[in-house]
Amino acid sequence: MPTISRLATIGLSLMCAQALPRAASAQADAKTVRLWKAKCASCHGVDGRGKTETGEKLAIPDMAAADWQKKVTDAQMKASILDGVKRPGKAEGMDPYKDKLEPEQVDALIVYVRSLSK
């Protein structure tokens, strides 16, 4: 079964999204940490490793791993956040947040995900 990361890479490579500068060294502000915990951590884990019940069920990749950080672009993350991630043949996936988050929040989440590799 393909992983969500692989599916996102395939599907999102077709989408054009504005790339953000990599700012992995930037510390996430408290508001972004709260946003992550409220919207993302139940599946991705507080540390981004996907070691939650849902994360393991959906085979969510370890977003703190160096190899994941290298292969997934900021544009791909942005598209996943905005448009969600669908898994062919599966009902489960990631819901889109394009109508739920402001552009600045999406950008801040990407910076936060980059900071998880530290």
Secondary structure, 3 states (H helix, E strand, C coil): CCCHHHHHHHHHCCCCCCCCCCCCCCCCCHHHHHHHHHHCHHHHCCCCCCCCHHHHHCCCCCCCCHHHHHHCCHHHHHHHHHHCEECCCCCCEECCCCCCCCHHHHHHHHHHHHHCCC
